[in-house]
Amino acid sequence: MSTVKKTFRIPDMHCSACVMKLEGLEDDLPGVRMVQASYQKQSMVVEFDDGMVSEGEIRKAIRELGYTVEDR
């Protein structure tokens, strides 16, 4: 288990409500330690324990919230 920090590009994030929705993943996904989203930069940084949650699961959760996710 190790802590990973990954930046995702979210091109359709456009307001503070989007930020709040995406930052809620910190509470919704076990293993996610920190989420910092910015609609101005259209990106989010996720710090997670890769022994508890995978990058694929995070991507899936972002898509399930209705957003497009791309590599930064």
C-alpha positions in Angstrom: 0.0 0.0 0.0 1.3 3.4 -0.9 -0.1 6.9 -1.3 -0.5 8.1 -4.8 -1.2 11.6 -6.0 -2.8 11.9 -9.4 -4.1 14.9 -11.4 -7.1 14.4 -13.6 -8.4 16.8 -16.2 -12.1 17.4 -15.9 -13.0 19.5 -19.0 -16.7 19.9 -18.2 -16.2 21.2 -14.7 -17.4 24.8 -14.8 -18.5 26.1 -11.4 -18.1 25.9 -7.6 -21.0 23.4 -7.4 -19.0 21.0 -9.7 -16.1 21.4 -7.3 -18.2 20.5 -4.3 -19.7 17.5 -6.0 -16.3 16.2 -7.1 -14.6 16.9 -3.8 -17.3 14.7 -2.2 -15.5 11.7 -3.5 -13.2 12.1 -0.5 -16.1 11.0 1.7 -17.6 8.5 -0.8 -14.6 6.4 -1.7 -12.7 4.5 1.0 -9.0 5.0 0.4 -9.3 8.5 -1.0 -7.4 10.8 1.4 -7.7 14.2 -0.3 -9.4 15.7 -3.3 -8.7 19.3 -4.5 -10.7 20.4 -7.5 -10.5 23.7 -9.5 -13.0 24.6 -12.1 -10.7 27.5 -13.3 -8.0 24.9 -14.1 -10.6 22.2 -15.0 -8.6 19.7 -13.0 -8.6 17.8 -9.8 -5.8 16.4 -7.7 -6.6 13.1 -5.9 -4.4 11.6 -3.2 -5.3 8.0 -2.5 -4.1 4.7 -1.0 -3.7 2.4 -4.0 -4.1 -0.6 -1.7 -7.7 0.5 -1.0 -8.9 2.1 -4.2 -7.6 2.0 -7.7 -7.2 4.8 -10.3 -9.8 3.0 -12.4 -12.4 3.1 -9.5 -11.8 6.8 -9.1 -12.2 7.4 -12.8 -15.5 5.4 -12.7 -16.8 7.4 -9.8 -16.0 10.7 -11.6 -17.9 9.5 -14.7 -20.8 8.3 -12.5 -21.1 11.9 -11.2 -21.6 13.0 -14.9 -18.1 14.3 -15.7 -15.6 13.5 -18.4 -12.2 12.5 -17.0 -8.9 12.8 -19.0 -5.3 12.4 -18.1 -3.6 15.6 -17.2 
